Amino acid sequence: MISDVWTVMWKEWKELLFQRTSTHGGALTLLIVIGVFGIIFPMQQGNDWVASPLVLLLSGWVSFLSVANVVADSFAGERERHTLETLLASRLSDRAILLGKFCAAVSYGWGITLLVLLLGLFAVNLACGRGTLLLYQGAIGWGSVGIGLLSAGLAASAGVLISLRAPTVRQAQQTLSLTAMLLPVALYALAYGCQVLAIDRHALVAAITATSMTEIVCIVMAILTALDMGLLVLALARFKRSRLILD
């Protein structure tokens, strides 16, 4: 099982590195993301970068965006290139195929996030270190790594689930983008619901402020873990080789 997952991961990685992101547009987009979030933003923030909650948000966003750009191709791309039948006709099990594509997308997005975090640290030390080594502080450091991984998992599980039934890569990307837009809508609905229910916003803000950064990061990671597991289990349940071949 594990060797089969590695086989699919290696196949996906070769396509990611030598086909999808090696094109002019794909390489340029990747360089812009790395340059902006790994060099420009950290140098603008200066010493505050290593202790800024912004690092947590950006690590999650960069992971999600990086995976979302490639995961839509996981099954819809195979369908467009007429290689899906060959893949499904192989000896690889259903779970190995799906988990291999999932893990390849996660490792791709998480790898980019780790690179951005390391470049940001290098840029800040180069510009503002003044002989001292600046490191990410406490929950900002391990939280950024964890949230980056779980955000990549969220995009990968949702993207694989969508790509299973999407006839084209473009449609899968559009559906995934629309799904990503539901998060700010949900947050707005939550804020509006608090207002309608006459919940004391000042008390709510005070409660959030009193919560430590470590607790906030743990809560966010727990929510992301639950979402990742739920979507991945759903994708495994919906992956039916016979149905995909008939499609």
Buried (B, 14 or more C-beta within 10 A) or exposed (E): EEEBBBBBBEBBBEBBEEEBBEEEEBEEBBEEBBEEBBBEBBBEBEBEBBBBBBBBEBBBBBBBBBBBBBBBBBBBBBBBEEEBEEBBEEEBEBEBBBBBBBBBBBBBBBBBBBBBBEBBBBBBBEBBEEEEEBEBEBBBBEBBBBBBBBBBBBBBBBBBBBBBBBEBBEBBBBBBEEBBEEEEEEEEEEEEEEEEEEEEEEEEEEEEEEEEBEEBBBEBBEEBBEBBEEBBEBBBEBBEBEEBEEE
